[in-house]
C-alpha cells in the first residue's frame, strides 16, 4: 500500500484538530444503517408481493387498496429507520427488517381469511391489524427517540414492578374487565379492547433486571452444596416463590395458562443468567411441574387442555365442548400444506377456529408449507440470537439482563404458541409475536424491538479496553 494511501486512511480513522483547538471527528459511512435500509427494502417488497399473491390466489385479481395501506406502513418503517440514523446510528441492523417482514406476512395471511368471510373496511381483521401495526411502529419510534440511555429505566425498577402488577390486575376490575374465549385478560372501553398483560411482560422484564442486579450476590453466593450444586437458603426462596404464586394466580383467576407460564419462565431464565446457578433452574422446574399437576387436577379448563393434548383424536374429546376440534383441524391444516404449501390464497385456513390469531401458524403452514414455516422459524431464531448477542456483549449488568429477558420473552412465547399448535405441549392461548391478529401483542412486541435497538446502540458505543 503506497505511503500516501496509508496516510489518507489514517486521517479518516482518527480525529482532527482545527486551528481553534476543539476536536472534530470525521463522519464515517453508516454501514449498519445502510445494511438495514437494504434489508428493509427487501422486506417491504416481500410483504407487498405476499398481499398481491393472496389476492391473485383468492380473488383472481389485484385490489390496490390494501397495497396502498401496506405502503403507508412501509413509509412508517422507513421513518423509524431515518430516526435510528440520528438517535441510534450503531443499533443492530437486523431487528427492524425481521420485525417488518414478520408483521407483513401476518397481515397478508389475516387478509386472506378476511377474503373468505367477505369482511371489508373496519370490519376486517386485516385492516385493524394494519392500523394497530401503525400504532405499534409509532410507539417504537417514540421509545427509541425518548429513551436515549437504557440505564434510565433502572432508576424506576420498583415503579415498573408496581405498574406490571396493576396491569395484571386491571382485567379483574368490574366494568372494564372482559372475558373472551374463557380467559379474563382483556379490558374494554367502548368498542376498543386491549390486553394489558402484553405490556406487563415488558414492565416485568425491566423490574426483574433491576431487582436481580441488586439481589444477585445474596441469591448466588450463599447456600449449601448438595450433589455438587449450591442450593439457596430457605430465606432466599422468597422471590421465586412470589413470582410462582403470581403466575398461579394468573392461571387460576384469569384462566390464562400462557401468560402464567410466560411470567414464571421469564423470571427463571433471568435468575439463572444473573446467578449462573443451575440449582435455581431445577427448583423452578419442580415448581412448574408441581403447579401443572395440581392445576390439571383442580382446574377444569386446565384438565381439558391436558386431555386435548394427550388424546386429541378420541371421539369423545373431539366432540366435547371446548374439546380438541380446534387442535385437530390445525394439525390437518398443517398436513394439507405438506412441504411447499397450497400457495397464498389457495388454502382453507378458515376451517380452523380462530385461524387469524391463535392458529395463525397453522394457517401459514397450510399455505406456505413446511418450507415456509421453517423460514419463519429461522427469522425468529435470528431475532432472538441477535437479542441475546446484544445482552452478552453489554458492559453493565442491567443491560445484559434486560436484553436477555426481552429476547427470551419472544423466544418463550414462540415456543409456547407453536408448541401448542403442533401438539408438543398443551395449548395455552398466547399469540404468535408479530404474526397473529391482536393490537396489544403488536404494540408490546414492537416496543421490545425498540428497546433492543436502544440497547444495541449503547453496547456498540460503550468504551472498550485497549491492551497494548
N, C-alpha and C positions, 0 to 999 in steps of 0.2 A: 504494500500500500504506500503510495507517494507520501512524502512528509507533509506537503500542503493539504492533502486529503485528511491525514490524521489530525492535523491542527484544526481543520474545519469541523470535524466530528467532535473533537474535544470541546470546542467553543459552543456547539449546540447542546452538549450534555451538561455544561456547567454554568452557574450563574455568572453574570457580568456586572461590573460596577461602572456607573456613569460618572461624569465629571463632578456632580454634586455629592456623590457618596452613597446613596441608597442602592441596595442590591436589586437588580431587575432579573427576573427569571424568564428565560425564553420559553414560549409556548410550544410544547411538543405535540405531535399528531395524536388525536384522541382515538387510539387504536381500539380500545374496548367499546367505545360508543359507536364507532364505525362498524365494528363487527355486529353489535346489537342492531343497528339500523338495517344491515344486510339481512339478518335473520328475521327481523320484524317484517320486512317486505315479503319474504318468502312465506311467513306465517299468514299474513293478510291475504296473499294470493291463494293459499291453500284453503282458507276459510271461505273466500268468495267462490272458489271452484266447488267446494262442498255444497254450498247453498244452490248453485246452478245445477249440479248433478242431482240433488234431491228434487228440484223442480222438474227436470227432464225425466227422471225416473218415475215420479208420482203423478205429474200433470201432463207431461209431454211437451211443455213449452216453458219459456223463461218469463217470470214476472220480476221486473226490476225493482219493485217496491222494497222488498226485503234486502236486496243487494245494496240499495241506497242507504238503508238503515245500518247495514253492516259497514258501509263505507264511513258513516259517521263514527262508529266505534273505532275503526282504523285510525281516523283522524285524532280521536282522543288518545289512543295508544301512542301515536306519533308525538302528540303533545306531551305525554309523560316522558317519552324518550328525550325530547328537547329540554324538559325540565331537569332531567338527570344530567345532561351535558353541563348545566350551570351549577347545580347544587350537589351532585354526587357523580363527578366525572369518572371516578375509579370503581364504580359499582359493578357487580357481576353482569356480564353481557348476555347470559343465557336465561336468567329467570324470567324477564319480561317477555321474550318471544315464546317461551314454553307456556306461560300462563295465557298469553293471547291465543295461541293455537288451540289449547285445550278448551278455552271458553268458546271459540268459534265453532269447533267441532260439536260441542254440546248444543249450541244454538241451532246448528243445521239439523241435528237429529230430533230436537224438540219440535222444530218447524215441520219436519217430515210427519210427525204424529199429528200435528195440528191440521195438516192437509187431509188426513184421513177423516178427522172429525169435522172438517169444513169450518174450523174456527178461524176467524179473521179479526183484525183490529185488536183492541184491548182485551177481547175475549180469548185471544190465542195466547198460549203459554210462551210461544216463541217471541212475540212482541214484548211481553212482560219481561222475558229473560234479557232481551236487548236493552230495555230501559234499566233494569237492575244492573246489567253489566256496565252501562254508562255511569250509574251512580257509584258502583264499586271502583271503577277506574278513577273517577274524580276524588273519591276518598283516598285512594292510594297516592294520587298526586299531592293531596294536602298533607298526608303523613310524611312523604319524602321532603316536601318543602318546609314544613313547620318543625319537624324533628331533625335538627342538624347534628345532634350527637346522641347516640343511644343511651349514654350514661345518665342523661337527664331522667330517664324512666326509672332508674334505680332509686332516685330520691323519693319516689312515690310508691315504694314497694307495697306497703300495707294499705294504701289507698286503692291500689289495683286489686288487692285481695278482697277488700270490702266491696268494691264495685262488682267483682265476679260473683260474690255471694248474693248481692242484691239482684243481679241479672238472672241468676239461677232461681231466685225466689219469685220473681215477677209473674211467671205463668200460674203460680198458685193463688194470686190475688183474685178475689171475686170481681167481676165486671170486665176486666181486661184479659184475664186468662182464658185461653181457648183449648179445647180438646179436639184433636184431629187424628183420625185413624187410631184412636185409643190412647194416644200419648198427649199429656198436658204439658207441652213445651212451647206453646205459642202465646203471644199476646196480640190482641187486636184492637184497633181504634178505627171505628167505622169500617170501610171496606178494606183497609190495609191491615196486614198481619206480618208479624216478624218473630223470629226465633232468637231470643236474647242469649241462649246458650252458646250460639256460634261466636258471639263477641266475648262471652265469658271465658272461652277457652284461651283467647289471646291474653286477657287480663290475668288468668291463672298462670300462664307461661311466664309472664313478667313477674308476678308475685313469687312463684316458685324459684325463679332465678335469683331474685333479690334475697329471698329468705335463705336459700341454700348457701349463698355466698357468706352470709353472716353466721350460719349454724354449722358450716361444713366441718370445722375442727372437732366439735363435740360429737358429730354423727359419724366421723371416720376414724378417729384416733383412739377412742375409748371403747372397751368391751373385752369379753373373754373369748379365748380361742377354743374352737370345737371342730374336730375333723379337718384341721388345717385352715379353718376360716375364722375370722374375728367377727363374732356376733355382737350387736349393740346391747347396751344395758336396758333393763326394763323401762327406766325413766326416759330413755331416748326413743322409745317406740311411739311416743305421743303424736308426732307429725304424721307418720304413715297411717296410724290408726284413725286420726281425724279425717284425713283425706279418704280413707277407705269407707268410713261412716258417711261422709258426704256423698261418695259415689253410690253407696247403697240407698241413701235417702232419695237420690235422683231416680234410681231404679224402682223403688217402692212407691213413692208418692207421685212422681211424674210419669211413671211407666215408660221410661226411656232407657232401654238397656244400652244403646250405643253410646250416649253421652256419658253414662256412668263408667263404662269401660274406658272411654277416651280420657276422662279426668284422672282416673287412677293410673292408667298406663303412662300418661304424660308425667305424672309426679314420680313414678317408679323409675323411669328412664333418666330423668333429670337428677334424681337422687343417686343413681348409680354413677352417672358421669361426674357428679360433684365429689363423691366419696371414693369411687373405684373399689367398692366392696361388694363382692358377689353375694354376700350374705343378705343384703337388702333385697336383691332380686329374688332369692329363694323365699324369704319371708313374704314378699309381695305376691309371688305366685301361689303360695299357700293360702293367702288371704283371698286371692281371686278364685281359686278352686273351691275353697270353703264357702265363699259367698255365692258362687254359681250353684253349688249343690243345695244349699239352703233355699235359695230363691226358686230353683226348679221344683222344690217340694212344697213351698209355701205359697208362691205367687202363681196363680193360674195362667197368666199370659206368658210368663217365662217358661212354665211347663209346656205350654202349647208350642213355643218356639223350639224347644228341645225335641218334642215329638215330631214336628215338621221336619227337623233336621235329620233325625235318626231314621224315621220311616216315612219319607215323603210319598212313596208310591203305594202305600197302604190305602185301600179304597176308603176306609173309614176316616183316615186322616185327611185324604184328598177332598172328600165331600163335606167335611166338618166346617162349621162357621169359623172363619179365621184359620182354616187348615192350610194344607200345603199346595193349594191350587196355584197360587202366585209363584211359588218356588219352582214347581214342576213346569209351568208354562215358560218361565225364564230359562230353564235348562233345555227345554225343547227348542226355544228360540236360538240359543247358542249352538245347539246341534244342527239346526236348519242352516245356520250360516256356514258351517263347515270351515274349510281352510281359507278361502278367499271371499266368502260372503255372497249375499244375493245382489249386492250393489246398492248404493244410496238411493232411497226412494222406491225400492223394489221388494222390500221385505214386508213382514206383517208384525211389526213390534207392538202394535196396539192390543194384540191378544193378551199380552201380559198386563195385569193391573198395575197402575202407577208406573207405566213404562217410561215416562219422561223424567222421573225424579229418582225414586229408589232403585228402579231397574233400568237406568239409562245404559249401564254396562251391557246388559242382556240385549237391549235394542241395538246398540252399536255392534255387538258381537254377531248379531244376525245379519246386519247389512255390510259390515266390513270384514267379517270372518275372523279366524284365529290370527291371521297375519296382521290385520288392522288393530285388533285388541293388543297384540304384543307390541305394536308400535306405540300405542297409547301408554302401555305399561312402561316402555322404555323412556317416554317423556317424563313420567312420574319419577322414574328411577334417577334420571339425570337431575331433575329438580331437587329431589331430596339429597342427592350426593353433593350438589353444589352448596346447598344449605349447610350440610354437615362440614363440608370443607371450610366454609366461612367460619363456623364455630371453632373448629380445631386450629385455625390459623390466627384466631384472635389473641390479643395480648392480655386483656382483662377478663377475669373470671365471670363477671356478669354477662358480658357479651358472648362468651363461649356458651354458657348455659342457655341464654336466650335463643341463640341461633340453633343450637341442638334441639331445644324444646319446640320451637316453631317448625323446624324441619320434620321432627318426629311426629308432630301433630298431623301433618299432611300424610306422612307415611302410614301411621296407625289408622287414620281414617280410611285411607285407601284399602288397607288390609281388612278392616272390619267390614266395609261395604262389599268389596269384591269377594272376600271370603264367604260372606253370607249368600251372595248371588250364585256363586259356584259351588255351594254346599261344602265348603271347607270347614266353616264354623256356623253356628246358628245365626239366622238373620236378625239384625238389630234395628234397622230403620234409619241409619245415618245416610247422608247424601254424599255422592262422589264429588270430591273437590273440583271446582271449575266446570264440570260437565253437567251435573244434574240441575234440573229446574229448581229454583229457590233463591230469593233475593238475599236473605240473611247469610246463607252459606257463601254466596258470591262475594258479598261485601267483606266478610271475615277473611276469606282466602286471599283477596286482593290486598287487604291490609297486611297480611303475612308476607306477601311479595314485597310490599313497600318497606317493611321493617328489615327484611333480609337484604334488600338493596342498600338500605342505610348502613346496616352492619358491615356489609362487604366493602363499602366505600371507606368506612372508618378503619377496617382492617388493613386495606391497601395503603392508607395514608399514615398508619402508625409508624413512629420512629423505630428503626431497626438497628440492632447492634452490629457494628462492623469490626471484625477482628483482623488486624494486620499481621 
